[in-house]
Amino acid sequence: MTVRKKWLLPHSLLVIFLMQPGVRASEEAQENAVWRVVNYWSEWCSPCRKEIPMLNALSQALDASKVKVVGVNFDEDPREVTLRIADDLGIEFPILTREEIGNLNLRAPDVMPTTYILTPDNELAATLIGLQSREQMREQLSRLGLLPAKQ
Amino acid sequence: MIRSGSIFPLLLTVLGCSHLTAANMESGAPTVERLLSPAPDNSHLSRITSDEAGRVYLSWVTEEGAVARLMYSQLINDKWSEPATISQGSDWFINWADFPVLSVHAGNRVAHWPRRSGGDTYDYDVVARFYNGESQRWSEDTRVNTSGIEAEHGFVSMLPTGDESTLITWLDGRNTKQQPERGAMTLRAAEFDASGNNLREWELDRGVCDCCQTSSAMTAQGPVVVYRDRTVDEVRDTYIVRFTDDGWTEPQPVYRDGWQVAGCPVNGPAVAARNEAVAVAWFTAKGGSPTVQLAISSDSGETFSSPKPVAGPDTNGRLDAVILDNGEIVVSWIALADNGAKVMLSRFSADGAFVETVDMAGINPSRRSGFPVIDSIDNAVYLSWTDTAGPRRVRVARVTFE
């Protein structure tokens, strides 16, 4: 996985995410190997662009945990183009290379955006189709035991 | 110049030259031929189209550095003419799903490409050029979307409506820049004369899916346009509008799949027509089950049969559709396999009975291979797609159903 230059999350966004109950990754998740939240995005996809701030905040909030947010450019542009577009879109989480995408062994999604949650063994744990809200994402992660359930 | 009110004289031509028959279930095996492609290495985004005389044309885009070039060639006696350039530029919006269209009729030609409009990264216009058969010259660039608002405009379909007129349909994002709340993507259409003059223009639907192709066809009753709708609660079913004596009809569903998704399927429907017969193919993934569906109308698109499954679940859609001279319907689609994908053609009788599926070519299932496209002459189907094994290149094949 290639990790791009890490940008500082706008302080307000980070505070918003962390102030939600149970946002910190659970201890159980931290003890296991890495789960991945794999977000397929595209530059022309309006709902993709809309959910990027939420995913940036999630990525930042999970930074110390065993849950990592990663992105996939659905359009499969050359690497340098992909990174430029990701920069333009303000994506702050790592973007997978073609080789890394191939290793996921995932069927390319039918709808953009689509977010897959993969277990450390690369098993598909959840498929989130379409624009996700912060609450929807939290609910999925909680359901998988990756976040403590809401108080 | 086309007189106002003389819209769609092509109808008479269409009515006079085709014959519907029942499907020939006893036909022999189809003949598949790979044709030499006139497109060079590093070509993609192809369209294949034909004119009223049955001449076949292929268009494609090549890129060299920052410059994109739209080119085309005509198939004459099974040989392609020397490729000609329609336009080129360094400010085009090059995208695997929203790509140039070429339309040819009565010696006149129309072609479009998406051109960035200089605002946000995703703001681009529909720009067209019109080729006059008499002067044998392309016009200057004409911007099809006319609101002046920098927004997304694209997913064009074209339909000759007369010897010197063309209906252009596109998604128009003028309302998406509204504040404080973003408006919906709209579907618009305009009729242009052979010189590129906008004769009249309509808003066909004020809330449609932002990211799916449109398709249009000429029926015995007039033009029809199909597209993916979008309701306020994110249901994205395939809809149709028809041009009648009273103007355009209100949007109506071809079928209520009820596919609710807050995202971009990037998988538009396709329509084909011959006399009163209309075939609409579309992709849906309701319940997480990808399916290509086909519905048939025998009254110029006013009503449709229940949908018949064409393919699924191992498909990612990217479909097209034609009606052969014998009335049979052919739908192209992509079949996914463990180690790649294939372009398939499924043939149906005029009343929708499945006849056969033909494996046409291997294809990369990724976005780099774009959308395969088909057109038909007599009972032959021409297929074009992008081969990404090695340098990306547009390919062409023909299958003849006897």
Interface residues (C-beta under 8 A of the other chain):
Chain A: S42 E43 W44 C45 S46 P47 C48 F74 D75 E76 D88 R107 A108 D110 V111 M112 P113 T114 T127 I129 G130 L131
Chain B: N95 W96 A97 D98 T121 Y122 E152 T176 D210 C211 E234 V261 A262 G263 C264 P265 V266 N267 F283 A285 G288 P290 N316 G317 L336 P365 S366 R367 R368
